[in-house]
């Protein structure tokens, strides 16, 4: 294991098809396209964007969280695309160092759904979390009806721990959240088993 990640230069991650990089000011138009789609935002606690100003506020929020060393969010981009255009985001919303635990979130433009991109991106940040952030446990909570997101987590080995009844409140209503976790031991055990097959 290398030295624990300390929020120095923003880390770039690569997968077979993707480059995960820092979200920059140049990504504002793509952030707006992503979060102004009500189908993309229907299952998360971010209000659907109505203006570029909303995207600018999100950019500043994410930059501030990185500066304060409390969260990290990557731009998901396709390798070989002009200017590595943002097609989604993923990262750690919470990093509890005391507990060696992190909570992830992710989103993707609708035109890129059902192609395995978000699973590929999330697997990369899981490896980063376990290897660079020294996490023992990674968590995610998902709205009950968000079946696609639940499938992503289950494919990556997350275990459903239970349902948090009316745990979320946004867009004027309470939401039951399915609570998932993945342990360091389980992730690497499953990876070793997969490599052996």
Order of alpha helices (4+ residues) and beta strands (2+ residues): beta-beta-alpha-alpha-alpha-beta-beta-beta-alpha-beta-alpha-beta-beta-alpha
